[in-house]
Amino acid sequence: MSLKWVDVLEIAIQLAESKPDVDPLSVNFVDLHRWVLELPDFSDDPKRGGEKVLEAIQTAWIEEAE
């Protein structure tokens, strides 16, 4: 399965699983963007990961962590 920026929930789940010791509230968008690009299944244009998408991913990650 290839992840794209629109796969917000799946990206959040994978981040929660791969970074269990990270508080998603403390993550800045620069790190978040890099971590998404580093996910093994991620395959999309890095330039499409703007602030709105990153905010949605962070929100989903926070909900997933709860």
Beta strands, then each sheet from edge to edge (+ up, - down):
end
